[in-house]
């Protein structure tokens, strides 16, 4: 769990009507939450609960993760952050147990990385996307988008059982996978606000907005210099 030293917050008022014509014309109080340790800021309808957990990557690496969540009635808002910063070392450990000549286990230092850690990082957003698509839901929208010029994937889904709606934004930034997920009951205003308000913080807690597009496959993997803020 995090101590108060990692958290700064202030309260803002958002008119839900501005985001959906189906929303009631009443004010809704949201909390601007900032977490320096995991490098993000977001709007939550209240102070999020923080849960330490793990994330299993596509190639089977077990990585540290945290889930920041708020539940309000049948609504749920969550940010999952999976930390890939130690994955290169995990790849090196994996290679020690590979059978001789097993390229699919060993990988190559330049392209896939030893133990395939580079491919794992490059594919992390797509892998996270596939996990939502495999749920008992209908995918109604899927498109590329950016938050403060960080490239990502947006999903909109409808639950087959109860017709609840889920909005998702998935991105990689500075070797961390971010999954912002909001679910509301059938007939409720669409939860676009939560996924559209995600942004980034540097190690000193300053907000980051890039001048040109940040792509983690290029800039996060050090294939090119990170764009200026």
Backbone torsions as a table, in degrees:
resi	resn	phi	psi	omega
1	UNK	NA	158.3	-178.9
2	UNK	-99.4	147.9	172.9
3	UNK	-87.6	171.4	-178.3
4	UNK	-63.2	-17.0	-179.6
5	UNK	-64.0	-20.8	-178.5
6	UNK	-93.7	-7.4	-168.4
7	UNK	-119.3	130.0	169.0
8	UNK	-125.0	143.8	179.6
9	UNK	-152.1	154.6	170.2
10	UNK	-146.1	159.6	-175.5
11	UNK	-98.8	135.8	176.5
12	UNK	-128.4	153.9	178.6
13	UNK	-109.2	126.5	-179.6
14	UNK	-117.6	131.0	173.3
15	UNK	-84.1	112.7	-177.4
16	UNK	-59.6	-28.6	-178.8
17	UNK	-60.8	-25.9	-179.2
18	UNK	-69.8	-18.2	-175.4
19	UNK	-108.0	-13.6	179.7
20	UNK	-159.9	131.3	179.3
21	UNK	-68.0	-16.5	179.4
22	UNK	-84.4	-7.6	-173.8
23	UNK	-77.7	149.4	175.3
24	UNK	-71.9	152.0	-178.0
25	UNK	-84.8	60.9	177.3
26	UNK	-131.3	151.5	-178.7
27	UNK	-77.5	148.4	179.9
28	UNK	-131.0	130.3	-175.6
29	UNK	-89.4	125.9	178.5
30	UNK	-121.3	152.1	179.5
31	UNK	-108.3	128.3	175.2
32	UNK	-83.3	111.8	-174.8
33	UNK	-106.6	133.8	178.2
34	UNK	-127.1	133.9	179.5
35	UNK	-130.0	107.6	-176.0
36	UNK	-70.6	-38.0	-177.1
37	UNK	-58.3	-42.7	-179.1
38	UNK	-102.1	4.7	166.8
39	UNK	68.2	39.6	179.2
40	UNK	-146.4	160.3	167.7
41	UNK	-131.7	153.0	-176.5
42	UNK	-159.3	164.1	173.1
43	UNK	-100.1	127.3	175.4
44	UNK	-122.6	148.9	174.0
45	UNK	-82.1	62.2	-174.9
46	UNK	125.6	172.4	-179.4
47	UNK	-74.2	123.1	-177.0
48	UNK	-73.1	147.5	169.6
49	UNK	-82.4	142.1	-177.9
50	UNK	-113.8	127.1	179.6
51	UNK	-123.4	125.9	174.0
52	UNK	-78.6	134.7	-178.2
53	UNK	-152.1	-164.5	174.9
54	UNK	-131.8	159.5	178.4
55	UNK	-126.7	127.7	176.2
56	UNK	-94.4	117.4	-176.9
57	UNK	-75.3	174.6	-175.6
58	UNK	-61.8	-35.0	179.9
59	UNK	-94.1	10.3	170.8
60	UNK	95.2	9.4	175.4
61	UNK	-75.0	138.2	175.6
62	UNK	-95.5	117.4	-172.6
63	UNK	-119.4	149.0	175.9
64	UNK	-68.0	145.7	-179.6
65	UNK	-150.7	160.1	175.1
66	UNK	-135.7	145.9	176.9
67	UNK	-119.8	123.6	176.9
68	UNK	-105.2	119.3	-171.4
69	UNK	-143.4	151.7	172.7
70	UNK	-134.3	131.0	173.7
71	UNK	-114.8	131.5	-178.8
72	UNK	-135.5	98.2	-173.2
73	UNK	64.6	-124.2	179.3
74	UNK	-94.6	7.6	176.7
75	UNK	-94.2	145.7	176.3
76	UNK	-140.1	133.2	178.9
77	UNK	-126.3	127.7	-175.4
78	UNK	-146.0	142.4	169.6
79	UNK	-119.1	117.6	174.9
80	UNK	-101.6	130.4	178.5
81	UNK	-122.8	115.4	177.5
82	UNK	-105.1	128.1	-172.9
83	UNK	-95.1	110.3	-179.6
84	UNK	-94.8	8.1	-173.4
85	UNK	-64.4	-26.2	-179.8
86	UNK	-97.0	10.5	-171.8
87	UNK	-71.3	-29.5	178.5
88	UNK	-62.7	-43.1	178.2
89	UNK	-65.1	-37.3	176.6
90	UNK	-64.0	-37.5	176.1
91	UNK	-63.1	-40.8	178.5
92	UNK	-64.3	-37.2	177.4
93	UNK	-67.7	-38.0	-180.0
94	UNK	-62.0	-40.7	-177.0
95	UNK	-58.9	-29.4	-178.3
96	UNK	-62.3	-23.2	-177.9
97	UNK	-108.6	5.9	178.7
98	UNK	-71.2	145.7	174.0
99	UNK	-67.5	147.1	179.6
100	UNK	-54.8	130.4	177.7
101	UNK	77.9	6.8	-177.9
102	UNK	-84.0	86.9	-176.0
103	UNK	-62.7	-33.7	-179.4
104	UNK	-67.3	-14.1	174.0
105	UNK	-102.9	-40.4	-175.0
106	UNK	-72.5	-45.2	-173.9
107	UNK	75.8	-178.8	177.5
108	UNK	-124.4	138.5	-175.0
109	UNK	-56.1	-40.5	-174.3
110	UNK	-79.2	-47.3	-172.3
111	UNK	-89.8	-60.9	-174.2
112	UNK	-96.2	-17.3	-174.4
113	UNK	79.8	150.2	179.6
114	UNK	-60.9	132.5	-177.6
115	UNK	72.7	10.6	178.1
116	UNK	67.2	27.7	-177.3
117	UNK	-69.2	-34.2	-179.5
118	UNK	-66.2	-43.7	176.8
119	UNK	-62.1	-36.9	179.8
120	UNK	-62.1	-44.0	179.6
121	UNK	-67.6	-45.7	-178.8
122	UNK	-59.6	-36.8	-175.8
123	UNK	-91.7	2.6	-173.5
124	UNK	-58.5	-46.5	179.2
125	UNK	-62.4	-40.5	179.3
126	UNK	-66.3	-38.7	177.5
127	UNK	-62.7	-45.0	177.9
128	UNK	-61.8	-38.4	177.4
129	UNK	-60.9	-43.5	-178.2
130	UNK	-62.3	-30.5	180.0
131	UNK	-67.1	-35.1	175.8
132	UNK	-70.8	-41.8	-177.6
133	UNK	-63.5	-29.0	-179.7
134	UNK	-79.4	-8.0	177.4
135	UNK	-71.2	169.6	178.6
136	UNK	-79.5	67.2	-176.2
137	UNK	-140.2	157.9	172.2
138	UNK	-98.3	125.2	176.4
139	UNK	-79.4	116.7	-177.5
140	UNK	-102.8	-26.0	175.7
141	UNK	-148.7	144.4	174.0
142	UNK	-152.6	122.7	-177.2
143	UNK	-157.4	160.4	174.4
144	UNK	-74.4	144.8	174.3
145	UNK	-154.3	175.7	178.4
146	UNK	-138.9	149.3	173.7
147	UNK	-123.2	114.3	-174.4
148	UNK	50.9	39.8	176.2
149	UNK	67.8	24.5	169.2
150	UNK	-100.1	119.6	-175.2
151	UNK	-65.1	137.9	179.6
152	UNK	-157.4	-175.1	-177.0
153	UNK	-123.1	134.8	177.0
154	UNK	-112.7	135.4	176.3
155	UNK	-124.9	145.6	169.0
156	UNK	-129.3	128.3	-174.3
157	UNK	-136.1	153.8	175.6
158	UNK	-122.1	126.8	-179.2
159	UNK	-68.9	130.5	-177.7
160	UNK	-69.2	-26.4	-176.0
161	UNK	-82.7	-48.9	-173.0
162	UNK	-120.4	3.9	178.0
163	UNK	65.0	17.4	173.5
164	UNK	-67.0	156.5	-176.5
165	UNK	-111.6	137.6	179.1
166	UNK	-126.3	129.3	174.3
167	UNK	-113.1	139.8	-175.3
168	UNK	-138.3	139.9	168.1
169	UNK	-125.5	128.5	-176.2
170	UNK	-125.6	130.7	179.9
171	UNK	-153.7	157.9	169.3
172	UNK	-110.5	136.3	176.4
173	UNK	-148.5	124.3	176.8
174	UNK	51.6	48.8	174.7
175	UNK	66.2	23.4	172.7
176	UNK	-127.4	139.5	177.5
177	UNK	-94.9	128.0	-178.8
178	UNK	-115.7	129.4	177.5
179	UNK	-127.7	103.4	176.5
180	UNK	-95.0	121.2	-171.6
181	UNK	-133.7	126.2	178.4
182	UNK	-128.3	131.2	179.7
183	UNK	-127.4	132.5	178.7
184	UNK	-131.2	155.8	-178.8
185	UNK	-67.4	164.5	176.2
186	UNK	-55.9	134.9	178.4
187	UNK	87.8	-8.8	178.8
188	UNK	-80.3	159.4	173.5
189	UNK	-56.7	143.2	-179.6
190	UNK	-61.8	139.1	-174.0
191	UNK	-85.7	46.6	-176.8
192	UNK	-69.2	-31.3	-175.1
193	UNK	-55.6	-45.3	-175.0
194	UNK	-61.5	-47.0	-175.9
195	UNK	-77.0	-21.3	-179.9
196	UNK	-85.3	-12.2	-175.2
197	UNK	-98.4	3.4	-179.8
198	UNK	-68.8	137.0	175.6
199	UNK	-147.6	-174.7	-167.0
200	UNK	-124.3	149.8	177.6
201	UNK	-126.2	147.1	172.6
202	UNK	-87.4	-176.7	-174.5
203	UNK	-66.2	-16.5	178.0
204	UNK	-99.2	4.6	178.7
205	UNK	86.6	8.1	177.5
206	UNK	-82.6	143.6	178.8
207	UNK	-71.6	145.4	-179.6
208	UNK	-113.6	127.5	165.6
209	UNK	-135.6	120.4	-175.7
210	UNK	-77.3	155.2	177.1
211	UNK	-83.3	-29.2	173.8
212	UNK	-131.4	171.0	-171.8
213	UNK	-64.1	133.8	173.8
214	UNK	-98.9	121.0	174.5
215	UNK	-117.5	121.8	-174.7
216	UNK	-65.9	-31.3	177.8
217	UNK	-60.8	-27.5	-179.0
218	UNK	-101.8	-58.0	-172.4
219	UNK	-82.1	-40.7	178.3
220	UNK	-68.1	-27.8	178.6
221	UNK	-92.2	8.7	175.4
222	UNK	63.1	29.5	173.8
223	UNK	-78.1	-19.7	178.0
224	UNK	-155.7	158.2	179.4
225	UNK	-61.0	145.9	177.9
226	UNK	-65.1	134.8	179.3
227	UNK	-58.6	153.5	177.6
228	UNK	-66.1	152.8	178.3
229	UNK	-84.9	NA	NA
